[in-house]
Amino acid sequence: MKVEFKVNGKMHSVNVEPGEFLLETLRNLGYKSVKHGCDTASCGACSVQLDGKPVLSCRTFTATVNGHEIKTVEGFSKEGELSNIQRALVEEGAVQCGFCIPGLVVTADALLRENPSPTEDEIKGYLNGNLCRCTGYESQTRAILKVAKDSRGEKS
Amino acid sequence: MLSIKEYLRPDTLEEAYDLGKMENTLYVSGGLMIASLKSSRLERLVDLKNLGMEEIEDGKRVKIGANVKLSEFMTNPLLSSLNHGFFKKTMKDVGSTQIRNMATVGGSVAFRLGWSDVITALMASKATVELYEGQLNEVSLERYVKEKRRKEIVTAIYIPKNDRFLAFEKFSKSTFDIAMLNVGVGMNIRDDKMSDVTVVVGSRPMISGRIVEVEKFLNDKELSNSIEAAAQLMRDTIKVGGDVRVKAEYRKVLSAALLKKAMRGIGDES
C-alpha cells in the first residue's frame, strides 16, 4: 500500500506492506538513528516524534502515519552543528554507548516544548520510557536541566 | 512486521463495523496491543482513526471519544481536573510518555486486559462504555468487561461528573511495567463518613472487578477508623491467582496494603 509522510521536513512516498512498522520503514529509508531495541514497547530506543509527540516507531504501523510528520534525531543537527540538547548531552558526559541517545533526544525535545522549566522529577517522569544501561540517568537529567536553564537565559 | 493481507481505513462507523465482521479481522486504534500480537491467523486490520471519536465533551457527565489518547488525561484542562485531579495523577503511572501518546482510551477498554490500569481507574469512577453494534448502546464498564461480545466498536467512555474522591495504587517492578496488582477506590466523604464507595482490584491476574464485600463494609463508616479492618477484610475475601509475575498469596497481601494506601490518600486529600 502507498503511504505519504514527511520525515524531518522531507516528503516521502513509499510502498509498504500492510503490517509494516514505522521503525522498519524509517530504517529502510536511511534514517538509521532510529534504533531497533527491545521490540516490546519497553526501551524507547526507537522513539521518534509523530506530529511533535514522542511515540514508539516499533509499535506504530506505517499505514497510520499517512499525511503526518515524523522527526528523527537526524532532523536536529544543522550542517553538522549539534542542537542544544545534543550538545548538552555531550558536555555532561551523558553519551556512553550512545544506543539510547537518539530516542532520548527526540523525547527530551518534546518535554522542553511542553514544559520549558521542568523539575528534576518531571524530567525523570517524562523520560521513564527511555532506558539507558550506561549512565544511570544523572548526567542526562543534568543535561536537560542545563538546556532548560540556558534557554531561560539563566546561568547553569 | 505483522504478516497481514490488508490494512483498511474506513470513513464511517457502519463501514468499519461491516468490515470488522469478516473472519480473522481486528480493529486497530492506537495500535500498541495489535502490534504485539503473534497470531498467524490475523489477516486484516480495520483502522478506526478516520472515524473521529476524538471529542472531549463537558456536560452532566464527561464524554471521552474512544480515540482520545491517554496523554490527554494529563493535559486536557477538563479531564485533568476531574475528581480533584484524579486522572492526571493516575495516568502518570500508566505506561511511559510514548505509550500514553499512542494508547487510546477505547483500545485500553476494548481489549479487556486483566492487567489494565485504565480499566481499574475508570471502574472506580463508575464509568460507562458506549458501543456500536449496528446501533449505539451504553453499558457500565463493570458489565462490559464481564460480557463476551464480538466485533463491537467502543465509541466513547462516559465519566460521571461529581465530587467523589478517587485514588489509584499499583505495584510493579518499574514505573511502567505491568502491575502485579492494582487498586482503585472511590467514595463520597463528609465529616469523615464514607458513602457510595467503590473498591476495584485488577491484575489479580484476572480482569478488574469490584470487591462488593469491602464496599458494603465501608459504606456509612468513618474513614479514619475503618482502614485496618477494611484491609483485613480485603485480604480475607479477595479472589486472586498466581502467575509468572507473582504468587497468589503475595497478591492478597498487596491488595490489603494498596487499599490502605489508597484510603489514606483519600483521607489526606479530603
Chai-1 contact restraints between the chains, C-beta under 6 A:
chainA,res_idxA,chainB,res_idxB,connection_type,confidence,min_distance_angstrom,max_distance_angstrom,comment,restraint_id
A,E17,B,M1,contact,1.0,0.0,6.0,A-B,restraint_1
A,P18,B,I4,contact,1.0,0.0,6.0,A-B,restraint_2
A,P18,B,E6,contact,1.0,0.0,6.0,A-B,restraint_3
A,P18,B,Y7,contact,1.0,0.0,6.0,A-B,restraint_4
A,G19,B,M1,contact,1.0,0.0,6.0,A-B,restraint_5
A,G19,B,L2,contact,1.0,0.0,6.0,A-B,restraint_6
A,G19,B,S3,contact,1.0,0.0,6.0,A-B,restraint_7
A,G19,B,I4,contact,1.0,0.0,6.0,A-B,restraint_8
A,E20,B,M1,contact,1.0,0.0,6.0,A-B,restraint_9
A,S47,B,Q98,contact,1.0,0.0,6.0,A-B,restraint_10
A,K53,B,N101,contact,1.0,0.0,6.0,A-B,restraint_11
A,P54,B,T97,contact,1.0,0.0,6.0,A-B,restraint_12
A,P54,B,Q98,contact,1.0,0.0,6.0,A-B,restraint_13
A,V55,B,Q98,contact,1.0,0.0,6.0,A-B,restraint_14
A,V55,B,N101,contact,1.0,0.0,6.0,A-B,restraint_15
A,V55,B,M102,contact,1.0,0.0,6.0,A-B,restraint_16
A,L56,B,Q98,contact,1.0,0.0,6.0,A-B,restraint_17
A,R59,B,L32,contact,1.0,0.0,6.0,A-B,restraint_18
A,R59,B,A35,contact,1.0,0.0,6.0,A-B,restraint_19
A,F61,B,G31,contact,1.0,0.0,6.0,A-B,restraint_20
A,A63,B,Y7,contact,1.0,0.0,6.0,A-B,restraint_21
A,Y126,B,T97,contact,1.0,0.0,6.0,A-B,restraint_22
A,N128,B,S96,contact,1.0,0.0,6.0,A-B,restraint_23
A,N128,B,T175,contact,1.0,0.0,6.0,A-B,restraint_24
A,G129,B,S96,contact,1.0,0.0,6.0,A-B,restraint_25
A,G129,B,T97,contact,1.0,0.0,6.0,A-B,restraint_26
A,G129,B,Q98,contact,1.0,0.0,6.0,A-B,restraint_27
